[in-house]
Amino acid sequence: MYYSIEKRITARTVYLIVFYISAILMTGITFYALYLSVVEYAATGKIVIGEVLVKTEFPFKGLSKLVTYLMIVSVISWYCVTKLGGEKVKEVSPALRSILQLIVLAIAVVSLYEFVYNFVVWSSLITLNALGGSINLDSISIPYPNPDTPWNLVFATKMSLAAFLISTHGFYIISKKGKE
């Protein structure tokens, strides 16, 4: 009985199911954050990008934050996409593949820089706050790149890490398919 069920469920089916679940979770988290951000902006006239996701713990207080779930499902979704459609890269012309490689490499470099930058700034501000007698890791934000719209550093650090992982994996996939 188990063998026949296992035989019918292919790896492609598993990747499709996981992709759809991840995509639904990403969409739900994003719309939830957008809704709460709009409500916050309407009430206060200001917004900190990503702060809603950092302050919301799910499914109950003390567990993971929504930004962590968003980071994880983003990477998992990308991985599933590459497992489902990675063979299509072989059909791309070498010239286009080279252009895509350069674009993805540039994204990887920028996202690595952003990750390191955000992590160093976040760590520095944690130290500064600790020396001042308070430690609040989740509410630290930086008014960069727009002083009117600061970014929460937990959000910025986790999402730039996800972008780095996704872009380096994309570079690897494109490079690997070019050699085959």
VMD Tcl script that draws the C-alpha trace (Angstrom):
set ca {
  {0.00 0.00 0.00}
  {2.69 2.51 1.00}
  {4.81 1.59 -1.99}
  {2.02 2.38 -4.45}
  {1.37 5.77 -2.83}
  {5.08 6.54 -2.75}
  {5.38 5.48 -6.38}
  {2.64 7.93 -7.45}
  {4.11 10.88 -5.53}
  {7.04 12.11 -7.55}
  {9.72 14.59 -6.56}
  {8.09 17.09 -8.93}
  {4.82 16.76 -7.00}
  {6.61 17.39 -3.71}
  {8.35 20.49 -5.11}
  {5.06 21.78 -6.54}
  {3.22 21.32 -3.24}
  {6.00 22.94 -1.23}
  {6.24 25.80 -3.75}
  {2.51 26.52 -3.60}
  {2.46 26.39 0.19}
  {5.48 28.72 0.33}
  {3.97 31.10 -2.23}
  {0.71 31.25 -0.28}
  {2.61 31.92 2.95}
  {4.71 34.67 1.29}
  {1.59 36.28 -0.13}
  {-0.25 36.08 3.18}
  {2.66 37.50 5.17}
  {3.16 40.30 2.64}
  {-0.50 41.34 2.57}
  {-0.70 41.17 6.36}
  {2.34 43.44 6.65}
  {1.04 45.84 4.02}
  {-2.34 46.06 5.73}
  {-0.85 46.75 9.17}
  {1.64 49.21 7.68}
  {-1.15 51.17 6.01}
  {-3.11 51.20 9.29}
  {-0.01 52.38 11.17}
  {0.72 55.05 8.58}
  {-2.86 56.30 8.70}
  {-2.70 56.52 12.50}
  {0.80 57.96 12.99}
  {1.81 59.42 9.63}
  {5.05 57.43 9.65}
  {6.23 53.94 8.87}
  {9.33 51.83 9.46}
  {9.81 49.32 6.64}
  {9.62 45.76 7.93}
  {8.90 46.63 11.55}
  {5.47 44.99 11.48}
  {7.06 41.70 10.41}
  {9.71 41.92 13.13}
  {7.27 42.73 15.92}
  {4.72 40.04 15.01}
  {5.47 36.65 16.55}
  {3.53 33.69 15.19}
  {1.67 31.52 16.12}
  {2.11 32.85 19.67}
  {4.32 35.29 21.56}
  {7.82 34.00 22.09}
  {7.98 31.98 18.89}
  {9.42 33.00 15.50}
  {8.77 36.36 13.94}
  {7.00 36.73 10.61}
  {10.18 38.12 9.02}
  {11.90 34.80 9.78}
  {9.10 32.86 8.13}
  {9.22 35.21 5.13}
  {12.96 34.72 4.76}
  {12.66 30.93 4.97}
  {9.76 30.55 2.54}
  {11.44 32.92 0.08}
  {14.52 30.72 -0.08}
  {12.48 27.50 -0.15}
  {10.25 28.85 -2.93}
  {13.28 29.77 -5.01}
  {14.79 26.33 -4.49}
  {11.54 24.65 -5.57}
  {11.36 26.86 -8.67}
  {14.89 25.87 -9.67}
  {14.13 22.19 -9.13}
  {10.95 22.46 -11.19}
  {12.29 24.58 -14.04}
  {16.05 24.43 -13.76}
  {16.38 22.32 -16.88}
  {14.97 25.20 -18.94}
  {18.30 27.00 -18.49}
  {19.87 24.51 -20.91}
  {17.59 25.83 -23.65}
  {18.80 29.43 -23.22}
  {21.40 30.61 -25.70}
  {24.96 30.96 -24.37}
  {24.89 34.74 -24.93}
  {21.67 35.21 -22.96}
  {22.92 32.82 -20.28}
  {26.08 34.96 -19.94}
  {24.01 38.11 -19.57}
  {21.81 36.44 -16.94}
  {24.93 35.23 -15.13}
  {26.32 38.75 -14.97}
  {23.01 40.18 -13.74}
  {22.63 37.52 -11.04}
  {26.29 37.97 -10.02}
  {25.71 41.72 -9.65}
  {22.62 41.04 -7.52}
  {24.64 38.61 -5.37}
  {27.41 41.17 -4.83}
  {24.95 43.95 -3.92}
  {22.92 41.71 -1.61}
  {26.10 40.47 0.12}
  {27.18 44.07 0.64}
  {23.74 45.00 1.99}
  {23.72 42.00 4.32}
  {27.16 42.81 5.75}
  {26.35 46.54 5.95}
  {23.03 45.98 7.72}
  {24.52 43.41 10.07}
  {27.45 45.66 11.03}
  {25.20 48.70 11.57}
  {22.73 46.60 13.54}
  {25.51 45.16 15.72}
  {26.98 48.62 16.29}
  {23.63 50.06 17.31}
  {23.00 47.10 19.64}
  {26.34 47.80 21.31}
  {25.61 51.51 21.55}
  {22.20 50.82 23.10}
  {23.69 48.28 25.51}
  {26.26 50.82 26.67}
  {23.38 53.24 27.21}
  {21.64 50.69 29.44}
  {18.96 49.31 27.12}
  {18.79 46.32 24.84}
  {15.98 46.19 22.33}
  {17.15 44.25 19.30}
  {13.94 44.37 17.30}
  {13.18 48.10 17.24}
  {16.48 49.32 15.82}
  {16.02 51.05 12.49}
  {18.13 53.15 10.17}
  {16.93 56.13 8.12}
  {18.61 54.85 4.99}
  {18.17 55.12 2.01}
  {15.31 57.58 2.65}
  {15.34 59.57 5.92}
  {11.54 59.80 5.84}
  {11.15 56.02 5.58}
  {13.54 54.14 7.87}
  {14.18 50.40 7.59}
  {14.06 48.00 10.51}
  {17.53 46.41 10.65}
  {16.30 42.93 11.59}
  {14.10 42.95 8.49}
  {16.80 44.44 6.25}
  {19.43 41.96 7.45}
  {17.26 38.86 7.08}
  {15.85 39.80 3.69}
  {19.25 40.79 2.27}
  {20.56 37.41 3.46}
  {17.69 35.70 1.65}
  {18.45 37.75 -1.49}
  {22.11 36.75 -1.26}
  {21.28 33.04 -0.88}
  {18.81 33.15 -3.76}
  {21.12 35.05 -6.12}
  {24.18 32.90 -5.38}
  {22.13 29.76 -5.93}
  {20.83 31.27 -9.17}
  {24.39 32.02 -10.27}
  {25.37 28.45 -9.45}
  {22.42 27.00 -11.40}
  {23.12 29.14 -14.47}
  {26.85 28.36 -14.34}
  {26.28 24.64 -13.85}
  {23.82 24.39 -16.74}
  {26.26 26.19 -19.03}
  {28.95 23.57 -18.42}
  {26.73 20.57 -19.08}
}
mol new
graphics top color blue
foreach p $ca { graphics top sphere $p radius 0.5 }
foreach p [lrange $ca 0 end-1] q [lrange $ca 1 end] { graphics top cylinder $p $q radius 0.2 }
display resetview
